[in-house]
Amino acid sequence: MAQATIQMVLRLADLDRTRLLIWELRELWSAMRLLNDPRAEELGRILDRYTDGGDDEHETGECP
C-alpha cells in the first residue's frame, strides 16, 4: 500500500495583515515607552518573542 505524507509550515509572521499588526503594535510600544508606561517592556518582550520565531513546541521557561 502506498503512503504519502506532507509537512507544511505556515508562518503567520509572513502574512501581510499579521505584518501590519506587528508594525502597529511596535508603534504602540514606542508610544508607551515615551509615556513611561510600566507595561511597555512587557509588550516589547512579547513582540520580540513572536517576531524572533521562538520554537513554541520546545520553549523552556514557565507558562503564564
Backbone as XML, in Angstrom:
<?xml version="1.0"?>
<chain id="A" units="angstrom">
  <residue number="1" name="MET">
    <atom name="N" x="0.844" y="-1.169" z="0.000"/>
    <atom name="CA" x="0.000" y="0.000" z="0.000"/>
    <atom name="C" x="0.901" y="1.247" z="0.000"/>
  </residue>
  <residue number="2" name="ALA">
    <atom name="N" x="0.606" y="2.170" z="-0.878"/>
    <atom name="CA" x="1.381" y="3.407" z="-0.991"/>
    <atom name="C" x="0.954" y="4.395" z="0.096"/>
  </residue>
  <residue number="3" name="GLN">
    <atom name="N" x="1.918" y="5.140" z="0.553"/>
    <atom name="CA" x="1.632" y="6.115" z="1.590"/>
    <atom name="C" x="2.380" y="7.410" z="1.254"/>
  </residue>
  <residue number="4" name="ALA">
    <atom name="N" x="1.726" y="8.529" z="1.467"/>
    <atom name="CA" x="2.353" y="9.827" z="1.225"/>
    <atom name="C" x="2.100" y="10.734" z="2.428"/>
  </residue>
  <residue number="5" name="THR">
    <atom name="N" x="3.094" y="11.512" z="2.742"/>
    <atom name="CA" x="2.930" y="12.486" z="3.826"/>
    <atom name="C" x="3.392" y="13.848" z="3.323"/>
  </residue>
  <residue number="6" name="ILE">
    <atom name="N" x="2.773" y="14.856" z="3.849"/>
    <atom name="CA" x="3.132" y="16.235" z="3.509"/>
    <atom name="C" x="3.306" y="17.011" z="4.803"/>
  </residue>
  <residue number="7" name="GLN">
    <atom name="N" x="4.383" y="17.748" z="4.871"/>
    <atom name="CA" x="4.599" y="18.638" z="6.002"/>
    <atom name="C" x="4.575" y="20.061" z="5.460"/>
  </residue>
  <residue number="8" name="MET">
    <atom name="N" x="3.724" y="20.878" z="6.064"/>
    <atom name="CA" x="3.563" y="22.245" z="5.586"/>
    <atom name="C" x="3.801" y="23.204" z="6.751"/>
  </residue>
  <residue number="9" name="VAL">
    <atom name="N" x="4.602" y="24.227" z="6.501"/>
    <atom name="CA" x="4.882" y="25.229" z="7.516"/>
    <atom name="C" x="4.295" y="26.549" z="7.030"/>
  </residue>
  <residue number="10" name="LEU">
    <atom name="N" x="3.420" y="27.105" z="7.832"/>
    <atom name="CA" x="2.802" y="28.382" z="7.532"/>
    <atom name="C" x="3.242" y="29.380" z="8.585"/>
  </residue>
  <residue number="11" name="ARG">
    <atom name="N" x="3.998" y="30.386" z="8.164"/>
    <atom name="CA" x="4.477" y="31.403" z="9.105"/>
    <atom name="C" x="3.519" y="32.571" z="9.090"/>
  </residue>
  <residue number="12" name="LEU">
    <atom name="N" x="2.781" y="32.730" z="10.185"/>
    <atom name="CA" x="1.838" y="33.835" z="10.295"/>
    <atom name="C" x="2.539" y="35.186" z="10.209"/>
  </residue>
  <residue number="13" name="ALA">
    <atom name="N" x="3.780" y="35.238" z="10.658"/>
    <atom name="CA" x="4.524" y="36.497" z="10.628"/>
    <atom name="C" x="4.761" y="36.982" z="9.205"/>
  </residue>
  <residue number="14" name="ASP">
    <atom name="N" x="4.643" y="36.100" z="8.222"/>
    <atom name="CA" x="4.863" y="36.470" z="6.832"/>
    <atom name="C" x="3.594" y="36.970" z="6.141"/>
  </residue>
  <residue number="15" name="LEU">
    <atom name="N" x="2.448" y="36.799" z="6.749"/>
    <atom name="CA" x="1.211" y="37.246" z="6.138"/>
    <atom name="C" x="1.095" y="38.768" z="6.251"/>
  </residue>
  <residue number="16" name="ASP">
    <atom name="N" x="0.598" y="39.405" z="5.203"/>
    <atom name="CA" x="0.543" y="40.870" z="5.166"/>
    <atom name="C" x="-0.215" y="41.472" z="6.345"/>
  </residue>
  <residue number="17" name="ARG">
    <atom name="N" x="-1.366" y="40.933" z="6.678"/>
    <atom name="CA" x="-2.160" y="41.502" z="7.775"/>
    <atom name="C" x="-1.448" y="41.322" z="9.114"/>
  </residue>
  <residue number="18" name="THR">
    <atom name="N" x="-0.753" y="40.219" z="9.283"/>
    <atom name="CA" x="-0.018" y="39.989" z="10.524"/>
    <atom name="C" x="1.167" y="40.948" z="10.611"/>
  </residue>
  <residue number="19" name="ARG">
    <atom name="N" x="1.841" y="41.170" z="9.500"/>
    <atom name="CA" x="2.957" y="42.116" z="9.492"/>
    <atom name="C" x="2.475" y="43.515" z="9.831"/>
  </residue>
  <residue number="20" name="LEU">
    <atom name="N" x="1.303" y="43.907" z="9.330"/>
    <atom name="CA" x="0.734" y="45.209" z="9.656"/>
    <atom name="C" x="0.408" y="45.289" z="11.154"/>
  </residue>
  <residue number="21" name="LEU">
    <atom name="N" x="-0.183" y="44.228" z="11.698"/>
    <atom name="CA" x="-0.490" y="44.198" z="13.125"/>
    <atom name="C" x="0.779" y="44.351" z="13.956"/>
  </residue>
  <residue number="22" name="ILE">
    <atom name="N" x="1.827" y="43.652" z="13.601"/>
    <atom name="CA" x="3.095" y="43.751" z="14.335"/>
    <atom name="C" x="3.640" y="45.169" z="14.254"/>
  </residue>
  <residue number="23" name="TRP">
    <atom name="N" x="3.569" y="45.787" z="13.079"/>
    <atom name="CA" x="4.040" y="47.164" z="12.935"/>
    <atom name="C" x="3.241" y="48.099" z="13.853"/>
  </residue>
  <residue number="24" name="GLU">
    <atom name="N" x="1.911" y="47.928" z="13.857"/>
    <atom name="CA" x="1.066" y="48.774" z="14.705"/>
    <atom name="C" x="1.360" y="48.554" z="16.192"/>
  </residue>
  <residue number="25" name="LEU">
    <atom name="N" x="1.599" y="47.321" z="16.577"/>
    <atom name="CA" x="1.952" y="47.045" z="17.972"/>
    <atom name="C" x="3.312" y="47.630" z="18.326"/>
  </residue>
  <residue number="26" name="ARG">
    <atom name="N" x="4.261" y="47.623" z="17.395"/>
    <atom name="CA" x="5.572" y="48.259" z="17.637"/>
    <atom name="C" x="5.399" y="49.768" z="17.820"/>
  </residue>
  <residue number="27" name="GLU">
    <atom name="N" x="4.509" y="50.379" z="17.049"/>
    <atom name="CA" x="4.240" y="51.804" z="17.204"/>
    <atom name="C" x="3.618" y="52.082" z="18.579"/>
  </residue>
  <residue number="28" name="LEU">
    <atom name="N" x="2.702" y="51.237" z="19.004"/>
    <atom name="CA" x="2.105" y="51.363" z="20.330"/>
    <atom name="C" x="3.163" y="51.217" z="21.409"/>
  </residue>
  <residue number="29" name="TRP">
    <atom name="N" x="4.038" y="50.237" z="21.265"/>
    <atom name="CA" x="5.128" y="50.013" z="22.219"/>
    <atom name="C" x="6.012" y="51.253" z="22.323"/>
  </residue>
  <residue number="30" name="SER">
    <atom name="N" x="6.314" y="51.859" z="21.178"/>
    <atom name="CA" x="7.142" y="53.054" z="21.173"/>
    <atom name="C" x="6.451" y="54.207" z="21.919"/>
  </residue>
  <residue number="31" name="ALA">
    <atom name="N" x="5.163" y="54.393" z="21.664"/>
    <atom name="CA" x="4.415" y="55.444" z="22.357"/>
    <atom name="C" x="4.339" y="55.167" z="23.855"/>
  </residue>
  <residue number="32" name="MET">
    <atom name="N" x="4.173" y="53.909" z="24.224"/>
    <atom name="CA" x="4.115" y="53.540" z="25.636"/>
    <atom name="C" x="5.440" y="53.854" z="26.328"/>
  </residue>
  <residue number="33" name="ARG">
    <atom name="N" x="6.550" y="53.610" z="25.647"/>
    <atom name="CA" x="7.862" y="53.901" z="26.226"/>
    <atom name="C" x="8.041" y="55.389" z="26.449"/>
  </residue>
  <residue number="34" name="LEU">
    <atom name="N" x="7.565" y="56.200" z="25.492"/>
    <atom name="CA" x="7.681" y="57.652" z="25.642"/>
    <atom name="C" x="6.900" y="58.159" z="26.850"/>
  </residue>
  <residue number="35" name="LEU">
    <atom name="N" x="5.807" y="57.472" z="27.172"/>
    <atom name="CA" x="4.974" y="57.860" z="28.310"/>
    <atom name="C" x="5.382" y="57.157" z="29.608"/>
  </residue>
  <residue number="36" name="ASN">
    <atom name="N" x="6.494" y="56.411" z="29.556"/>
    <atom name="CA" x="6.967" y="55.649" z="30.712"/>
    <atom name="C" x="5.915" y="54.684" z="31.249"/>
  </residue>
  <residue number="37" name="ASP">
    <atom name="N" x="5.171" y="54.083" z="30.359"/>
    <atom name="CA" x="4.173" y="53.089" z="30.758"/>
    <atom name="C" x="4.910" y="51.854" z="31.284"/>
  </residue>
  <residue number="38" name="PRO">
    <atom name="N" x="4.599" y="51.392" z="32.483"/>
    <atom name="CA" x="5.309" y="50.243" z="33.062"/>
    <atom name="C" x="5.090" y="48.943" z="32.279"/>
  </residue>
  <residue number="39" name="ARG">
    <atom name="N" x="4.075" y="48.863" z="31.450"/>
    <atom name="CA" x="3.829" y="47.633" z="30.683"/>
    <atom name="C" x="4.525" y="47.630" z="29.324"/>
  </residue>
  <residue number="40" name="ALA">
    <atom name="N" x="5.207" y="48.716" z="28.975"/>
    <atom name="CA" x="5.865" y="48.820" z="27.668"/>
    <atom name="C" x="6.905" y="47.722" z="27.470"/>
  </residue>
  <residue number="41" name="GLU">
    <atom name="N" x="7.720" y="47.487" z="28.474"/>
    <atom name="CA" x="8.764" y="46.467" z="28.332"/>
    <atom name="C" x="8.176" y="45.073" z="28.185"/>
  </residue>
  <residue number="42" name="GLU">
    <atom name="N" x="7.075" y="44.820" z="28.866"/>
    <atom name="CA" x="6.402" y="43.525" z="28.724"/>
    <atom name="C" x="5.907" y="43.345" z="27.283"/>
  </residue>
  <residue number="43" name="LEU">
    <atom name="N" x="5.285" y="44.389" z="26.733"/>
    <atom name="CA" x="4.829" y="44.325" z="25.355"/>
    <atom name="C" x="6.008" y="44.125" z="24.413"/>
  </residue>
  <residue number="44" name="GLY">
    <atom name="N" x="7.099" y="44.804" z="24.674"/>
    <atom name="CA" x="8.296" y="44.639" z="23.847"/>
    <atom name="C" x="8.815" y="43.216" z="23.865"/>
  </residue>
  <residue number="45" name="ARG">
    <atom name="N" x="8.842" y="42.592" z="25.040"/>
    <atom name="CA" x="9.303" y="41.202" z="25.143"/>
    <atom name="C" x="8.372" y="40.258" z="24.381"/>
  </residue>
  <residue number="46" name="ILE">
    <atom name="N" x="7.060" y="40.508" z="24.496"/>
    <atom name="CA" x="6.089" y="39.664" z="23.789"/>
    <atom name="C" x="6.302" y="39.766" z="22.281"/>
  </residue>
  <residue number="47" name="LEU">
    <atom name="N" x="6.452" y="40.985" z="21.792"/>
    <atom name="CA" x="6.667" y="41.182" z="20.359"/>
    <atom name="C" x="7.978" y="40.562" z="19.901"/>
  </residue>
  <residue number="48" name="ASP">
    <atom name="N" x="9.033" y="40.725" z="20.689"/>
    <atom name="CA" x="10.329" y="40.135" z="20.330"/>
    <atom name="C" x="10.237" y="38.618" z="20.264"/>
  </residue>
  <residue number="49" name="ARG">
    <atom name="N" x="9.573" y="38.015" z="21.246"/>
    <atom name="CA" x="9.447" y="36.561" z="21.258"/>
    <atom name="C" x="8.686" y="36.077" z="20.024"/>
  </residue>
  <residue number="50" name="TYR">
    <atom name="N" x="7.644" y="36.811" z="19.646"/>
    <atom name="CA" x="6.860" y="36.423" z="18.473"/>
    <atom name="C" x="7.653" y="36.608" z="17.178"/>
  </residue>
  <residue number="51" name="THR">
    <atom name="N" x="8.293" y="37.771" z="17.030"/>
    <atom name="CA" x="8.974" y="38.056" z="15.766"/>
    <atom name="C" x="10.308" y="37.332" z="15.638"/>
  </residue>
  <residue number="52" name="ASP">
    <atom name="N" x="10.901" y="36.912" z="16.746"/>
    <atom name="CA" x="12.162" y="36.163" z="16.673"/>
    <atom name="C" x="11.936" y="34.714" z="16.273"/>
  </residue>
  <residue number="53" name="GLY">
    <atom name="N" x="10.672" y="34.311" z="16.154"/>
    <atom name="CA" x="10.364" y="32.958" z="15.691"/>
    <atom name="C" x="10.699" y="31.897" z="16.705"/>
  </residue>
  <residue number="54" name="GLY">
    <atom name="N" x="10.404" y="32.143" z="17.959"/>
    <atom name="CA" x="10.662" y="31.158" z="19.006"/>
    <atom name="C" x="9.999" y="29.823" z="18.709"/>
  </residue>
  <residue number="55" name="ASP">
    <atom name="N" x="10.587" y="28.777" z="19.196"/>
    <atom name="CA" x="10.078" y="27.427" z="18.992"/>
    <atom name="C" x="9.056" y="27.129" z="20.084"/>
  </residue>
  <residue number="56" name="ASP">
    <atom name="N" x="7.787" y="27.328" z="19.775"/>
    <atom name="CA" x="6.735" y="27.138" z="20.780"/>
    <atom name="C" x="6.661" y="25.711" z="21.291"/>
  </residue>
  <residue number="57" name="GLU">
    <atom name="N" x="7.049" y="24.737" z="20.479"/>
    <atom name="CA" x="6.955" y="23.349" z="20.904"/>
    <atom name="C" x="8.078" y="22.958" z="21.850"/>
  </residue>
  <residue number="58" name="HIS">
    <atom name="N" x="9.170" y="23.694" z="21.820"/>
    <atom name="CA" x="10.324" y="23.329" z="22.647"/>
    <atom name="C" x="10.815" y="24.481" z="23.508"/>
  </residue>
  <residue number="59" name="GLU">
    <atom name="N" x="9.908" y="25.386" z="23.872"/>
    <atom name="CA" x="10.295" y="26.508" z="24.704"/>
    <atom name="C" x="10.633" y="26.035" z="26.108"/>
  </residue>
  <residue number="60" name="THR">
    <atom name="N" x="11.581" y="26.721" z="26.685"/>
    <atom name="CA" x="11.890" y="26.478" z="28.094"/>
    <atom name="C" x="11.364" y="27.666" z="28.874"/>
  </residue>
  <residue number="61" name="GLY">
    <atom name="N" x="11.144" y="27.484" z="30.119"/>
    <atom name="CA" x="10.626" y="28.573" z="30.937"/>
    <atom name="C" x="9.193" y="28.269" z="31.350"/>
  </residue>
  <residue number="62" name="GLU">
    <atom name="N" x="8.672" y="29.164" z="32.135"/>
    <atom name="CA" x="7.346" y="28.956" z="32.685"/>
    <atom name="C" x="6.272" y="29.554" z="31.802"/>
  </residue>
  <residue number="63" name="CYS">
    <atom name="N" x="5.144" y="28.936" z="31.791"/>
    <atom name="CA" x="3.984" y="29.473" z="31.091"/>
    <atom name="C" x="3.260" y="30.426" z="32.040"/>
  </residue>
  <residue number="64" name="PRO">
    <atom name="N" x="2.660" y="31.479" z="31.487"/>
    <atom name="CA" x="1.942" y="32.410" z="32.356"/>
    <atom name="C" x="0.720" y="31.774" z="32.990"/>
  </residue>
</chain>
